[in-house]
Amino acid sequence: MWAVLAKLVLGLPGVLDGLFGYLQKRSDNGVLTNGQNVAGDVTVAQAQLAAYVEERKALAAERAAQRLSPWTAWMIPTAFALCMLHFGAIVLDSTFLFNWRVAKLPAPYDQMEWCIVMAVIGVAGIAPTVRRIFGK
């Protein structure tokens, strides 16, 4: 009986060393996995930022080309002027009750009008709106 108790007491440090070794290895694997996840997130964020910068460069080049072209230089200012004229007519009609009955634009065009105004004042990108207007 004393021999079993002695083996148990003397073998306890070896069992604990094995348990702590296993827990340490598991912790190391968790740290390695989290480190790889963080590195992956950083890589994805860098790629998104690089793509955003390239998109902005392409948009700037497109706008510069449009400003130089006599065919496209008038399109955006004309579309903006028509949208503002429509908005102005709606505001005047609703404010002073002129009974002009200025109608709201139908479903796809009302959003397009809003996009044109927001793009010209600098809130939204102009490229999707231009594609929708001149894409057909």
N, CA, C and O atoms as a GROMACS GRO file, in nm:
protein
  544
    1MET      N    1   0.081  -0.118   0.000
    1MET     CA    2   0.000   0.000   0.000
    1MET      C    3   0.086   0.125   0.000
    1MET      O    4   0.055   0.224  -0.067
    2TRP      N    5   0.198   0.119   0.078
    2TRP     CA    6   0.288   0.234   0.080
    2TRP      C    7   0.355   0.252  -0.054
    2TRP      O    8   0.389   0.364  -0.092
    3ALA      N    9   0.374   0.148  -0.124
    3ALA     CA   10   0.441   0.156  -0.254
    3ALA      C   11   0.351   0.226  -0.355
    3ALA      O   12   0.399   0.305  -0.436
    4VAL      N   13   0.221   0.198  -0.352
    4VAL     CA   14   0.126   0.262  -0.443
    4VAL      C   15   0.115   0.410  -0.412
    4VAL      O   16   0.111   0.494  -0.502
    5LEU      N   17   0.111   0.442  -0.282
    5LEU     CA   18   0.103   0.582  -0.241
    5LEU      C   19   0.231   0.657  -0.278
    5LEU      O   20   0.225   0.772  -0.321
    6ALA      N   21   0.343   0.593  -0.263
    6ALA     CA   22   0.471   0.656  -0.300
    6ALA      C   23   0.480   0.678  -0.450
    6ALA      O   24   0.526   0.783  -0.494
    7LYS      N   25   0.435   0.580  -0.530
    7LYS     CA   26   0.435   0.597  -0.676
    7LYS      C   27   0.343   0.711  -0.718
    7LYS      O   28   0.374   0.787  -0.810
    8LEU      N   29   0.228   0.722  -0.650
    8LEU     CA   30   0.133   0.828  -0.681
    8LEU      C   31   0.191   0.965  -0.651
    8LEU      O   32   0.180   1.058  -0.732
    9VAL      N   33   0.252   0.979  -0.533
    9VAL     CA   34   0.309   1.108  -0.494
    9VAL      C   35   0.430   1.142  -0.580
    9VAL      O   36   0.445   1.256  -0.623
   10LEU      N   37   0.516   1.043  -0.607
   10LEU     CA   38   0.635   1.070  -0.687
   10LEU      C   39   0.602   1.086  -0.835
   10LEU      O   40   0.676   1.154  -0.907
   11GLY      N   41   0.494   1.028  -0.883
   11GLY     CA   42   0.456   1.040  -1.023
   11GLY      C   43   0.374   1.163  -1.054
   11GLY      O   44   0.354   1.198  -1.170
   12LEU      N   45   0.325   1.230  -0.949
   12LEU     CA   46   0.242   1.348  -0.967
   12LEU      C   47   0.313   1.461  -1.042
   12LEU      O   48   0.251   1.522  -1.130
   13PRO      N   49   0.439   1.494  -1.012
   13PRO     CA   50   0.505   1.600  -1.089
   13PRO      C   51   0.517   1.567  -1.238
   13PRO      O   52   0.507   1.657  -1.322
   14GLY      N   53   0.537   1.443  -1.271
   14GLY     CA   54   0.545   1.406  -1.413
   14GLY      C   55   0.412   1.423  -1.483
   14GLY      O   56   0.407   1.470  -1.597
   15VAL      N   57   0.304   1.386  -1.416
   15VAL     CA   58   0.170   1.403  -1.474
   15VAL      C   59   0.138   1.551  -1.489
   15VAL      O   60   0.084   1.593  -1.591
   16LEU      N   61   0.171   1.630  -1.386
   16LEU     CA   62   0.145   1.774  -1.394
   16LEU      C   63   0.229   1.840  -1.501
   16LEU      O   64   0.182   1.930  -1.571
   17ASP      N   65   0.354   1.795  -1.516
   17ASP     CA   66   0.439   1.850  -1.624
   17ASP      C   67   0.377   1.820  -1.760
   17ASP      O   68   0.376   1.906  -1.849
   18GLY      N   69   0.327   1.699  -1.777
   18GLY     CA   70   0.261   1.664  -1.903
   18GLY      C   71   0.137   1.748  -1.928
   18GLY      O   72   0.114   1.794  -2.039
   19LEU      N   73   0.058   1.768  -1.822
   19LEU     CA   74  -0.063   1.851  -1.835
   19LEU      C   75  -0.028   1.995  -1.868
   19LEU      O   76  -0.089   2.055  -1.957
   20PHE      N   77   0.070   2.052  -1.796
   20PHE     CA   78   0.110   2.190  -1.824
   20PHE      C   79   0.174   2.204  -1.962
   20PHE      O   80   0.156   2.305  -2.029
   21GLY      N   81   0.247   2.102  -2.005
   21GLY     CA   82   0.305   2.104  -2.139
   21GLY      C   83   0.196   2.105  -2.246
   21GLY      O   84   0.204   2.178  -2.345
   22TYR      N   85   0.093   2.022  -2.224
   22TYR     CA   86  -0.019   2.019  -2.318
   22TYR      C   87  -0.092   2.153  -2.322
   22TYR      O   88  -0.124   2.203  -2.430
   23LEU      N   89  -0.117   2.212  -2.205
   23LEU     CA   90  -0.186   2.341  -2.200
   23LEU      C   91  -0.102   2.452  -2.264
   23LEU      O   92  -0.156   2.540  -2.330
   24GLN      N   93   0.030   2.447  -2.244
   24GLN     CA   94   0.120   2.546  -2.305
   24GLN      C   95   0.118   2.535  -2.457
   24GLN      O   96   0.113   2.636  -2.527
   25LYS      N   97   0.121   2.411  -2.507
   25LYS     CA   98   0.119   2.390  -2.651
   25LYS      C   99  -0.015   2.438  -2.709
   25LYS      O  100  -0.019   2.498  -2.817
   26ARG      N  101  -0.122   2.412  -2.638
   26ARG     CA  102  -0.254   2.456  -2.684
   26ARG      C  103  -0.262   2.609  -2.684
   26ARG      O  104  -0.320   2.668  -2.776
   27SER      N  105  -0.205   2.673  -2.584
   27SER     CA  106  -0.202   2.819  -2.578
   27SER      C  107  -0.118   2.876  -2.692
   27SER      O  108  -0.155   2.975  -2.754
   28ASP      N  109  -0.004   2.810  -2.719
   28ASP     CA  110   0.081   2.855  -2.830
   28ASP      C  111   0.006   2.846  -2.963
   28ASP      O  112   0.016   2.935  -3.048
   29ASN      N  113  -0.069   2.738  -2.980
   29ASN     CA  114  -0.148   2.723  -3.104
   29ASN      C  115  -0.254   2.831  -3.114
   29ASN      O  116  -0.280   2.883  -3.223
   30GLY      N  117  -0.317   2.866  -3.001
   30GLY     CA  118  -0.417   2.974  -3.002
   30GLY      C  119  -0.355   3.108  -3.036
   30GLY      O  120  -0.413   3.185  -3.112
   31VAL      N  121  -0.239   3.136  -2.981
   31VAL     CA  122  -0.169   3.261  -3.012
   31VAL      C  123  -0.129   3.265  -3.158
   31VAL      O  124  -0.142   3.369  -3.224
   32LEU      N  125  -0.080   3.154  -3.210
   32LEU     CA  126  -0.040   3.148  -3.351
   32LEU      C  127  -0.161   3.169  -3.442
   32LEU      O  128  -0.153   3.242  -3.541
   33THR      N  129  -0.273   3.105  -3.410
   33THR     CA  130  -0.394   3.120  -3.491
   33THR      C  131  -0.443   3.265  -3.487
   33THR      O  132  -0.478   3.320  -3.592
   34ASN      N  133  -0.447   3.325  -3.370
   34ASN     CA  134  -0.490   3.465  -3.360
   34ASN      C  135  -0.395   3.558  -3.434
   34ASN      O  136  -0.438   3.654  -3.499
   35GLY      N  137  -0.266   3.530  -3.425
   35GLY     CA  138  -0.169   3.610  -3.500
   35GLY      C  139  -0.190   3.600  -3.650
   35GLY      O  140  -0.178   3.699  -3.721
   36GLN      N  141  -0.221   3.480  -3.698
   36GLN     CA  142  -0.248   3.463  -3.841
   36GLN      C  143  -0.378   3.534  -3.881
   36GLN      O  144  -0.386   3.592  -3.989
   37ASN      N  145  -0.478   3.530  -3.793
   37ASN     CA  146  -0.602   3.602  -3.822
   37ASN      C  147  -0.580   3.752  -3.831
   37ASN      O  148  -0.633   3.818  -3.920
   38VAL      N  149  -0.500   3.806  -3.739
   38VAL     CA  150  -0.470   3.949  -3.741
   38VAL      C  151  -0.391   3.985  -3.866
   38VAL      O  152  -0.418   4.087  -3.930
   39ALA      N  153  -0.293   3.902  -3.900
   39ALA     CA  154  -0.214   3.927  -4.022
   39ALA      C  155  -0.304   3.923  -4.145
   39ALA      O  156  -0.288   4.004  -4.237
   40GLY      N  157  -0.399   3.830  -4.148
   40GLY     CA  158  -0.493   3.823  -4.260
   40GLY      C  159  -0.582   3.946  -4.266
   40GLY      O  160  -0.607   3.999  -4.374
   41ASP      N  161  -0.628   3.992  -4.151
   41ASP     CA  162  -0.711   4.114  -4.148
   41ASP      C  163  -0.633   4.234  -4.197
   41ASP      O  164  -0.686   4.317  -4.271
   42VAL      N  165  -0.509   4.245  -4.156
   42VAL     CA  166  -0.424   4.357  -4.199
   42VAL      C  167  -0.402   4.351  -4.350
   42VAL      O  168  -0.407   4.453  -4.418
   43THR      N  169  -0.379   4.231  -4.402
   43THR     CA  170  -0.359   4.215  -4.546
   43THR      C  171  -0.484   4.255  -4.624
   43THR      O  172  -0.475   4.323  -4.726
   44VAL      N  173  -0.599   4.212  -4.576
   44VAL     CA  174  -0.725   4.247  -4.642
   44VAL      C  175  -0.749   4.398  -4.636
   44VAL      O  176  -0.790   4.458  -4.735
   45ALA      N  177  -0.723   4.458  -4.521
   45ALA     CA  178  -0.741   4.603  -4.507
   45ALA      C  179  -0.647   4.679  -4.600
   45ALA      O  180  -0.687   4.779  -4.660
   46GLN      N  181  -0.523   4.634  -4.612
   46GLN     CA  182  -0.429   4.699  -4.702
   46GLN      C  183  -0.473   4.685  -4.848
   46GLN      O  184  -0.461   4.779  -4.926
   47ALA      N  185  -0.524   4.568  -4.883
   47ALA     CA  186  -0.572   4.547  -5.021
   47ALA      C  187  -0.693   4.635  -5.049
   47ALA      O  188  -0.704   4.690  -5.158
   48GLN      N  189  -0.784   4.647  -4.952
   48GLN     CA  190  -0.901   4.734  -4.972
   48GLN      C  191  -0.859   4.879  -4.987
   48GLN      O  192  -0.912   4.951  -5.071
   49LEU      N  193  -0.764   4.923  -4.907
   49LEU     CA  194  -0.716   5.060  -4.916
   49LEU      C  195  -0.648   5.085  -5.050
   49LEU      O  196  -0.669   5.189  -5.112
   50ALA      N  197  -0.567   4.990  -5.095
   50ALA     CA  198  -0.500   5.004  -5.225
   50ALA      C  199  -0.603   5.009  -5.338
   50ALA      O  200  -0.589   5.087  -5.432
   51ALA      N  201  -0.706   4.925  -5.330
   51ALA     CA  202  -0.811   4.926  -5.433
   51ALA      C  203  -0.888   5.058  -5.431
   51ALA      O  204  -0.922   5.110  -5.536
   52TYR      N  205  -0.914   5.111  -5.312
   52TYR     CA  206  -0.983   5.240  -5.302
   52TYR      C  207  -0.900   5.352  -5.363
   52TYR      O  208  -0.953   5.437  -5.435
   53VAL      N  209  -0.771   5.352  -5.336
   53VAL     CA  210  -0.683   5.454  -5.393
   53VAL      C  211  -0.680   5.443  -5.545
   53VAL      O  212  -0.684   5.544  -5.615
   54GLU      N  213  -0.671   5.320  -5.597
   54GLU     CA  214  -0.670   5.303  -5.742
   54GLU      C  215  -0.803   5.346  -5.804
   54GLU      O  216  -0.805   5.403  -5.914
   55GLU      N  217  -0.914   5.319  -5.735
   55GLU     CA  218  -1.044   5.362  -5.784
   55GLU      C  219  -1.052   5.515  -5.790
   55GLU      O  220  -1.102   5.572  -5.887
   56ARG      N  221  -1.002   5.580  -5.685
   56ARG     CA  222  -1.002   5.727  -5.684
   56ARG      C  223  -0.915   5.783  -5.796
   56ARG      O  224  -0.951   5.883  -5.858
   57LYS      N  225  -0.801   5.719  -5.823
   57LYS     CA  226  -0.714   5.763  -5.932
   57LYS      C  227  -0.786   5.749  -6.066
   57LYS      O  228  -0.778   5.838  -6.151
   58ALA      N  229  -0.855   5.636  -6.085
   58ALA     CA  230  -0.928   5.614  -6.210
   58ALA      C  231  -1.040   5.715  -6.227
   58ALA      O  232  -1.062   5.766  -6.337
   59LEU      N  233  -1.111   5.744  -6.117
   59LEU     CA  234  -1.219   5.844  -6.124
   59LEU      C  235  -1.163   5.983  -6.155
   59LEU      O  236  -1.222   6.057  -6.233
   60ALA      N  237  -1.050   6.017  -6.095
   60ALA     CA  238  -0.989   6.147  -6.123
   60ALA      C  239  -0.947   6.156  -6.269
   60ALA      O  240  -0.964   6.260  -6.333
   61ALA      N  241  -0.890   6.048  -6.322
   61ALA     CA  242  -0.850   6.048  -6.462
   61ALA      C  243  -0.971   6.059  -6.554
   61ALA      O  244  -0.967   6.128  -6.655
   62GLU      N  245  -1.080   5.989  -6.518
   62GLU     CA  246  -1.203   5.995  -6.597
   62GLU      C  247  -1.261   6.135  -6.596
   62GLU      O  248  -1.305   6.185  -6.700
   63ARG      N  249  -1.263   6.198  -6.480
   63ARG     CA  250  -1.316   6.336  -6.472
   63ARG      C  251  -1.230   6.433  -6.550
   63ARG      O  252  -1.282   6.523  -6.616
   64ALA      N  253  -1.098   6.414  -6.544
   64ALA     CA  254  -1.010   6.502  -6.621
   64ALA      C  255  -1.033   6.485  -6.770
   64ALA      O  256  -1.034   6.583  -6.844
   65ALA      N  257  -1.053   6.361  -6.813
   65ALA     CA  258  -1.080   6.337  -6.956
   65ALA      C  259  -1.214   6.396  -6.996
   65ALA      O  260  -1.229   6.447  -7.107
   66GLN      N  261  -1.313   6.389  -6.907
   66GLN     CA  262  -1.445   6.445  -6.940
   66GLN      C  263  -1.439   6.597  -6.948
   66GLN      O  264  -1.509   6.657  -7.031
   67ARG      N  265  -1.359   6.658  -6.864
   67ARG     CA  266  -1.348   6.804  -6.869
   67ARG      C  267  -1.284   6.853  -6.999
   67ARG      O  268  -1.314   6.962  -7.048
   68LEU      N  269  -1.196   6.769  -7.054
   68LEU     CA  270  -1.127   6.809  -7.176
   68LEU      C  271  -1.209   6.781  -7.302
   68LEU      O  272  -1.183   6.840  -7.406
   69SER      N  273  -1.306   6.692  -7.294
   69SER     CA  274  -1.383   6.656  -7.410
   69SER      C  275  -1.498   6.755  -7.434
   69SER      O  276  -1.572   6.787  -7.341
   70PRO      N  277  -1.512   6.804  -7.556
   70PRO     CA  278  -1.623   6.896  -7.583
   70PRO      C  279  -1.759   6.824  -7.584
   70PRO      O  280  -1.863   6.890  -7.574
   71TRP      N  281  -1.759   6.692  -7.595
   71TRP     CA  282  -1.884   6.617  -7.599
   71TRP      C  283  -1.940   6.588  -7.461
   71TRP      O  284  -2.062   6.583  -7.443
   72THR      N  285  -1.854   6.570  -7.364
   72THR     CA  286  -1.902   6.533  -7.232
   72THR      C  287  -1.894   6.645  -7.130
   72THR      O  288  -1.948   6.632  -7.020
   73ALA      N  289  -1.830   6.754  -7.163
   73ALA     CA  290  -1.812   6.862  -7.066
   73ALA      C  291  -1.945   6.926  -7.028
   73ALA      O  292  -1.958   6.978  -6.916
   74TRP      N  293  -2.042   6.926  -7.114
   74TRP     CA  294  -2.171   6.991  -7.088
   74TRP      C  295  -2.274   6.900  -7.022
   74TRP      O  296  -2.374   6.949  -6.970
   75MET      N  297  -2.252   6.768  -7.024
   75MET     CA  298  -2.355   6.674  -6.980
   75MET      C  299  -2.388   6.684  -6.831
   75MET      O  300  -2.504   6.694  -6.794
   76ILE      N  301  -2.287   6.682  -6.748
   76ILE     CA  302  -2.311   6.684  -6.603
   76ILE      C  303  -2.368   6.818  -6.558
   76ILE      O  304  -2.464   6.819  -6.482
   77PRO      N  305  -2.313   6.933  -6.602
   77PRO     CA  306  -2.375   7.059  -6.562
   77PRO      C  307  -2.519   7.074  -6.610
   77PRO      O  308  -2.603   7.131  -6.540
   78THR      N  309  -2.550   7.024  -6.729
   78THR     CA  310  -2.687   7.031  -6.780
   78THR      C  311  -2.780   6.944  -6.698
   78THR      O  312  -2.890   6.986  -6.663
   79ALA      N  313  -2.738   6.822  -6.666
   79ALA     CA  314  -2.820   6.732  -6.583
   79ALA      C  315  -2.843   6.793  -6.445
   79ALA      O  316  -2.954   6.785  -6.392
   80PHE      N  317  -2.739   6.853  -6.388
   80PHE     CA  318  -2.753   6.917  -6.257
   80PHE      C  319  -2.849   7.035  -6.264
   80PHE      O  320  -2.932   7.053  -6.175
   81ALA      N  321  -2.838   7.116  -6.369
   81ALA     CA  322  -2.927   7.232  -6.383
   81ALA      C  323  -3.072   7.188  -6.397
   81ALA      O  324  -3.161   7.250  -6.338
   82LEU      N  325  -3.098   7.083  -6.473
   82LEU     CA  326  -3.235   7.034  -6.488
   82LEU      C  327  -3.290   6.979  -6.356
   82LEU      O  328  -3.406   7.002  -6.322
   83CYS      N  329  -3.206   6.908  -6.282
   83CYS     CA  330  -3.249   6.856  -6.151
   83CYS      C  331  -3.280   6.970  -6.055
   83CYS      O  332  -3.381   6.966  -5.984
   84MET      N  333  -3.197   7.071  -6.053
   84MET     CA  334  -3.221   7.184  -5.963
   84MET      C  335  -3.344   7.264  -6.007
   84MET      O  336  -3.417   7.316  -5.922
   85LEU      N  337  -3.367   7.273  -6.136
   85LEU     CA  338  -3.488   7.339  -6.185
   85LEU      C  339  -3.612   7.262  -6.140
   85LEU      O  340  -3.711   7.323  -6.097
   86HIS      N  341  -3.607   7.131  -6.148
   86HIS     CA  342  -3.719   7.048  -6.104
   86HIS      C  343  -3.741   7.062  -5.954
   86HIS      O  344  -3.854   7.082  -5.909
   87PHE      N  345  -3.633   7.053  -5.876
   87PHE     CA  346  -3.645   7.071  -5.731
   87PHE      C  347  -3.700   7.210  -5.697
   87PHE      O  348  -3.785   7.224  -5.610
   88GLY      N  349  -3.650   7.311  -5.767
   88GLY     CA  350  -3.698   7.447  -5.742
   88GLY      C  351  -3.846   7.462  -5.772
   88GLY      O  352  -3.917   7.529  -5.698
   89ALA      N  353  -3.892   7.401  -5.881
   89ALA     CA  354  -4.034   7.408  -5.914
   89ALA      C  355  -4.118   7.339  -5.807
   89ALA      O  356  -4.225   7.388  -5.770
   90ILE      N  357  -4.071   7.226  -5.757
   90ILE     CA  358  -4.144   7.156  -5.651
   90ILE      C  359  -4.150   7.242  -5.524
   90ILE      O  360  -4.256   7.253  -5.462
   91VAL      N  361  -4.037   7.303  -5.488
   91VAL     CA  362  -4.034   7.385  -5.366
   91VAL      C  363  -4.123   7.508  -5.381
   91VAL      O  364  -4.200   7.540  -5.290
   92LEU      N  365  -4.115   7.576  -5.494
   92LEU     CA  366  -4.199   7.694  -5.515
   92LEU      C  367  -4.347   7.657  -5.517
   92LEU      O  368  -4.430   7.728  -5.460
   93ASP      N  369  -4.379   7.547  -5.582
   93ASP     CA  370  -4.519   7.505  -5.589
   93ASP      C  371  -4.574   7.467  -5.452
   93ASP      O  372  -4.689   7.498  -5.420
   94SER      N  373  -4.493   7.400  -5.372
   94SER     CA  374  -4.542   7.359  -5.240
   94SER      C  375  -4.537   7.473  -5.139
   94SER      O  376  -4.615   7.474  -5.043
   95THR      N  377  -4.448   7.570  -5.157
   95THR     CA  378  -4.436   7.680  -5.061
   95THR      C  379  -4.542   7.788  -5.086
   95THR      O  380  -4.610   7.831  -4.993
   96PHE      N  381  -4.554   7.831  -5.208
   96PHE     CA  382  -4.645   7.942  -5.239
   96PHE      C  383  -4.779   7.897  -5.295
   96PHE      O  384  -4.862   7.980  -5.330
   97LEU      N  385  -4.800   7.768  -5.305
   97LEU     CA  386  -4.926   7.711  -5.353
   97LEU      C  387  -4.967   7.769  -5.489
   97LEU      O  388  -5.077   7.822  -5.504
   98PHE      N  389  -4.877   7.758  -5.586
   98PHE     CA  390  -4.904   7.808  -5.720
   98PHE      C  391  -4.998   7.715  -5.798
   98PHE      O  392  -5.048   7.754  -5.904
   99ASN      N  393  -5.023   7.597  -5.749
   99ASN     CA  394  -5.105   7.496  -5.818
   99ASN      C  395  -5.047   7.456  -5.953
   99ASN      O  396  -5.121   7.432  -6.048
  100TRP      N  397  -4.915   7.450  -5.961
  100TRP     CA  398  -4.851   7.403  -6.083
  100TRP      C  399  -4.863   7.251  -6.094
  100TRP      O  400  -4.858   7.194  -6.203
  101ARG      N  401  -4.878   7.188  -5.980
  101ARG     CA  402  -4.885   7.042  -5.972
  101ARG      C  403  -4.763   6.976  -6.036
  101ARG      O  404  -4.776   6.894  -6.127
  102VAL      N  405  -4.646   7.014  -5.989
  102VAL     CA  406  -4.522   6.955  -6.038
  102VAL      C  407  -4.513   6.813  -5.984
  102VAL      O  408  -4.513   6.792  -5.862
  103ALA      N  409  -4.506   6.719  -6.072
  103ALA     CA  410  -4.507   6.578  -6.032
  103ALA      C  411  -4.368   6.530  -5.993
  103ALA      O  412  -4.266   6.578  -6.043
  104LYS      N  413  -4.368   6.436  -5.903
  104LYS     CA  414  -4.243   6.368  -5.866
  104LYS      C  415  -4.207   6.273  -5.980
  104LYS      O  416  -4.295   6.219  -6.047
  105LEU      N  417  -4.078   6.254  -6.001
  105LEU     CA  418  -4.035   6.164  -6.107
  105LEU      C  419  -4.069   6.019  -6.072
  105LEU      O  420  -4.078   5.984  -5.954
  106PRO      N  421  -4.088   5.933  -6.173
  106PRO     CA  422  -4.116   5.792  -6.145
  106PRO      C  423  -3.995   5.721  -6.084
  106PRO      O  424  -3.885   5.776  -6.077
  107ALA      N  425  -4.017   5.599  -6.041
  107ALA     CA  426  -3.926   5.523  -5.954
  107ALA      C  427  -3.777   5.523  -5.992
  107ALA      O  428  -3.698   5.563  -5.907
  108PRO      N  429  -3.733   5.483  -6.108
  108PRO     CA  430  -3.587   5.481  -6.122
  108PRO      C  431  -3.527   5.621  -6.138
  108PRO      O  432  -3.410   5.643  -6.105
  109TYR      N  433  -3.605   5.713  -6.189
  109TYR     CA  434  -3.552   5.845  -6.220
  109TYR      C  435  -3.543   5.937  -6.099
  109TYR      O  436  -3.459   6.027  -6.097
  110ASP      N  437  -3.628   5.917  -6.000
  110ASP     CA  438  -3.619   6.002  -5.881
  110ASP      C  439  -3.488   5.976  -5.807
  110ASP      O  440  -3.426   6.070  -5.758
  111GLN      N  441  -3.448   5.850  -5.798
  111GLN     CA  442  -3.320   5.819  -5.734
  111GLN      C  443  -3.203   5.868  -5.818
  111GLN      O  444  -3.101   5.912  -5.764
  112MET      N  445  -3.217   5.862  -5.949
  112MET     CA  446  -3.111   5.910  -6.037
  112MET      C  447  -3.094   6.062  -6.023
  112MET      O  448  -2.982   6.112  -6.021
  113GLU      N  449  -3.206   6.133  -6.012
  113GLU     CA  450  -3.200   6.277  -5.992
  113GLU      C  451  -3.130   6.311  -5.861
  113GLU      O  452  -3.047   6.402  -5.855
  114TRP      N  453  -3.164   6.236  -5.757
  114TRP     CA  454  -3.101   6.258  -5.626
  114TRP      C  455  -2.952   6.228  -5.634
  114TRP      O  456  -2.872   6.301  -5.575
  115CYS      N  457  -2.913   6.123  -5.704
  115CYS     CA  458  -2.770   6.089  -5.719
  115CYS      C  459  -2.694   6.197  -5.794
  115CYS      O  460  -2.580   6.228  -5.759
  116ILE      N  461  -2.757   6.255  -5.896
  116ILE     CA  462  -2.691   6.361  -5.972
  116ILE      C  463  -2.664   6.482  -5.882
  116ILE      O  464  -2.554   6.537  -5.882
  117VAL      N  465  -2.764   6.522  -5.806
  117VAL     CA  466  -2.747   6.638  -5.719
  117VAL      C  467  -2.641   6.609  -5.613
  117VAL      O  468  -2.554   6.693  -5.589
  118MET      N  469  -2.646   6.492  -5.550
  118MET     CA  470  -2.548   6.459  -5.446
  118MET      C  471  -2.407   6.447  -5.503
  118MET      O  472  -2.310   6.484  -5.436
  119ALA      N  473  -2.395   6.398  -5.624
  119ALA     CA  474  -2.263   6.384  -5.685
  119ALA      C  475  -2.203   6.520  -5.718
  119ALA      O  476  -2.083   6.542  -5.698
  120VAL      N  477  -2.284   6.610  -5.769
  120VAL     CA  478  -2.231   6.741  -5.808
  120VAL      C  479  -2.191   6.822  -5.685
  120VAL      O  480  -2.093   6.896  -5.688
  121ILE      N  481  -2.267   6.809  -5.576
  121ILE     CA  482  -2.228   6.884  -5.457
  121ILE      C  483  -2.121   6.812  -5.378
  121ILE      O  484  -2.074   6.864  -5.276
  122GLY      N  485  -2.079   6.692  -5.423
  122GLY     CA  486  -1.964   6.625  -5.364
  122GLY      C  487  -1.995   6.523  -5.258
  122GLY      O  488  -1.905   6.485  -5.183
  123VAL      N  489  -2.118   6.477  -5.246
  123VAL     CA  490  -2.153   6.381  -5.143
  123VAL      C  491  -2.138   6.238  -5.193
  123VAL      O  492  -2.098   6.151  -5.116
  124ALA      N  493  -2.168   6.211  -5.318
  124ALA     CA  494  -2.164   6.075  -5.372
  124ALA      C  495  -2.081   6.072  -5.499
  124ALA      O  496  -2.056   6.176  -5.560
  125GLY      N  497  -2.039   5.953  -5.539
  125GLY     CA  498  -1.962   5.937  -5.663
  125GLY      C  499  -2.050   5.955  -5.785
  125GLY      O  500  -2.168   5.919  -5.782
  126ILE      N  501  -1.995   6.009  -5.890
  126ILE     CA  502  -2.071   6.039  -6.011
  126ILE      C  503  -2.069   5.922  -6.109
  126ILE      O  504  -2.158   5.913  -6.194
  127ALA      N  505  -1.972   5.835  -6.100
  127ALA     CA  506  -1.956   5.729  -6.201
  127ALA      C  507  -2.078   5.638  -6.214
  127ALA      O  508  -2.120   5.614  -6.327
  128PRO      N  509  -2.138   5.586  -6.105
  128PRO     CA  510  -2.256   5.500  -6.124
  128PRO      C  511  -2.372   5.574  -6.190
  128PRO      O  512  -2.446   5.515  -6.270
  129THR      N  513  -2.390   5.700  -6.157
  129THR     CA  514  -2.500   5.777  -6.216
  129THR      C  515  -2.475   5.799  -6.364
  129THR      O  516  -2.567   5.786  -6.445
  130VAL      N  517  -2.354   5.832  -6.400
  130VAL     CA  518  -2.322   5.854  -6.541
  130VAL      C  519  -2.341   5.725  -6.619
  130VAL      O  520  -2.391   5.727  -6.731
  131ARG      N  521  -2.301   5.612  -6.561
  131ARG     CA  522  -2.320   5.484  -6.628
  131ARG      C  523  -2.469   5.454  -6.649
  131ARG      O  524  -2.508   5.404  -6.754
  132ARG      N  525  -2.551   5.486  -6.548
  132ARG     CA  526  -2.695   5.461  -6.561
  132ARG      C  527  -2.758   5.552  -6.665
  132ARG      O  528  -2.847   5.510  -6.739
  133ILE      N  529  -2.713   5.676  -6.672
  133ILE     CA  530  -2.774   5.772  -6.765
  133ILE      C  531  -2.737   5.738  -6.909
  133ILE      O  532  -2.823   5.733  -6.997
  134PHE      N  533  -2.608   5.716  -6.934
  134PHE     CA  534  -2.559   5.700  -7.071
  134PHE      C  535  -2.529   5.555  -7.107
  134PHE      O  536  -2.469   5.529  -7.211
  135GLY      N  537  -2.569   5.460  -7.022
  135GLY     CA  538  -2.538   5.321  -7.046
  135GLY      C  539  -2.628   5.252  -7.146
  135GLY      O  540  -2.591   5.148  -7.201
  136LYS      N  541  -2.745   5.306  -7.169
  136LYS     CA  542  -2.840   5.236  -7.258
  136LYS      C  543  -2.830   5.276  -7.400
  136LYS      O  544  -2.904   5.225  -7.484
   0.00000   0.00000   0.00000
